[in-house]
Amino acid sequence: MVSTMHPEAAKRSVYDGPGEPDPLEVVIAAEALKHRYRALILMLRRGELEGRGLPTTERIAPVDGHRSPVWG
């Protein structure tokens, strides 16, 4: 996952080693990424969302009317 060091010493983890803290913007972005990942996994576990894997070796036609991913 993501590991960051908060710029405020009081908000750092006891496991953060020595070094320069990350900029606050990086910490906020990493927290948002972790929150979205947790939300995605929770929705998958509850069955509220269904994942579908597509091969990456060839271009696939839309499945059930869904377009291929933007990054595909």
Secondary structure by P-SEA (a helix, b strand, c coil): cbbbbbcccccccccccccccccaaaaaaaaaaaaaaaaaaaaaaaccbbbbbbbccccccccccccccccc
